[in-house]
Amino acid sequence: MVYLTRKEHFNAAHRLYNPKWSDEQNEEVFGKCANKNYHGHNYNLYVTVKGEPDPDTGIIVNLKDLSHIIQSRITDQLDHKNLNIEVEFLKGIMPSTENLARAIFIELKKYLAGCELHSVKLFETENNFAEYFGD
């Protein structure tokens, strides 16, 4: 089994806020991330697929095709958007890095063929990231 990773990038805004809680409790739990005016990140997305290289081409998947799928199905949907209100596949989901990584995995898995999605690793900052491997 060979693993292949493609890196993509997007910028987006979000707010971590639980509407069941008071503003004070949200501020206590989420700090600046509960800002009512939202805040943004420059996300780095790493998508890892796995499979056996084709004997004729030596590749698992064409990276140009993989990049196109990631861009058209994921980053184009997220880039320069408010993750709390503008992204259909995130409706009803708290857009934490953890939940966002999982939602990206679930959405992306629908569109891959010829290889298996192994993981999605999402860097919110250079110090914070979440990685999801599926259920």
Secondary structure as GFF3:
##gff-version 3
##sequence-region A 1 135
A	DSSP	beta_strand	2	14	.	.	.	ID=ss1
A	DSSP	alpha_helix	23	30	.	.	.	ID=ss2
A	DSSP	three_ten_helix	31	34	.	.	.	ID=ss3
A	DSSP	beta_strand	39	51	.	.	.	ID=ss4
A	DSSP	alpha_helix	63	70	.	.	.	ID=ss5
A	DSSP	pi_helix	71	75	.	.	.	ID=ss6
A	DSSP	alpha_helix	76	78	.	.	.	ID=ss7
A	DSSP	beta_strand	81	82	.	.	.	ID=ss8
A	DSSP	three_ten_helix	88	90	.	.	.	ID=ss9
A	DSSP	alpha_helix	97	109	.	.	.	ID=ss10
A	DSSP	beta_strand	116	123	.	.	.	ID=ss11
A	DSSP	beta_strand	129	132	.	.	.	ID=ss12
###
